[in-house]
Amino acid sequence: MAPSWLALALFAGAYALFVLFPRRRSVVAVAAAALAVATGAAPWRAALVEYISWNVLLLFFGTLVLAELFMQSRMPAVLAEWMLVRARTGTGAMLAICALASAMSIVLENVAVVLLVAPVALSLCRKLGVSPVRLLILIAICSNLQGTATLIGDPPSMILAGSMKLSFNDFFIHRGRPSIFFVVQAGAVASFAIAAFLLRRHRAPMDVVAVERPRSLVPTVLLAMLVLGLTTTHRFDPDFRWMAGALAMGLGLVGVLWYRRVPHWGRVGDLVRTLDWDTTFFLAGVFVLVGCLGRSGWLERLAEAMAGWAGGSLGRAFLLILGLSVAVSGFVDNVPFLAAMIPVTRSIAGHVGAAEPALLLFGLLVGSCLGGNITPIGASANVVAIGLLRREGYPVGFGEFVRVGLPFTLAAVAAGGAVLWWIWR
């Protein structure tokens, strides 16, 4: 088989297996990447040095360590109770929990946020005597939404940052214009109105007494140091090659060394086992597969075809990329899709005469991340929320999830897409 066809077969086969066996996605990605190297479709030196973005991987893993320590410090539970105490009605309390999940997802992994906030949400629903289904679904999709807003919120954001050489600050202001963060906030405002409508019936007054206390402020300080440090890394590493990952890993190592000296928190081995190794290896494998596919020339052919469909119009190209991203990401993992579509989107920008590819690339990111909110299988956080509800005796069907996720996503994409077009067209 010719190398180009082999690269396509490996990527397509791996993608199909990601859909069929999502719990084995890391095994599939690593095995397919190893097969690409073994067959010569991806030269081993290029796979290790060019295709894998080590800066992104180290940034992701270091953030994981700090996020796990932050969760174990109980600070999220303290913040949750602080917000609930200030809510006067059941609806207000539920919206406060959704807002907290959104805020934490800006710097924490989405699945972790759902696991942190879900016990508070379930306890609140038991107190109010209502079903927790809508609330937990909203927590999951609010987490997915805000994870897009910053460099460290979600792997797709890190991947796009690596490709576009974006700093942490570029997610707020890029080339003098409001950037992804503000686009996501526009979507958040619109979708929060949908959440308020869905939770409108629980207006009875309520009282909550705060009882949680943080175990330590050290993890919070370390996480704050990471965020502050990332605001300056672009000055020393403008090409986004090493410093963000080195900073995250350095602070993560400090956190582990501190963890060893704290009594009654647990063993370092247990901490290491709780980290998201699955996504780490999945990202590494996907980098190799996408690099292999790009080397084969297939991505450029896809770009030419999509540019033909757009007919040379920047507006049609924007709507095509945004709509396709939303549709595809509703059913399959957005990481390999986004990684493969970045070079395609760059090429489309050239074909339609866009002087600045940021419009289309930001549209790709927003569509890929928000599309996963439509269905229960579109994002890992959704799967976790559905599993928690099932364990509590509330099985959720596909249609029941879509009735919440679809209007939420349409509102977020419409508002975010409109603001993105207005700023960057």
PyMOL commands that set and color helices and strands:
alter all, ss='L'
color gray80, all
select helices_A, chain A and resi 3-20+22-39+44-51+54-72+75-85+90-105+110-128+133-146+155-164+169-171+180-198+218-230+233-236+243-261+268-274+277-296+298-310+314-329+334-351+358-371+380-391+398-424
alter helices_A, ss='H'
color red, helices_A
select strands_A, chain A and resi 173-174+177-178
alter strands_A, ss='S'
color yellow, strands_A
deselect
rebuild
show_as cartoon
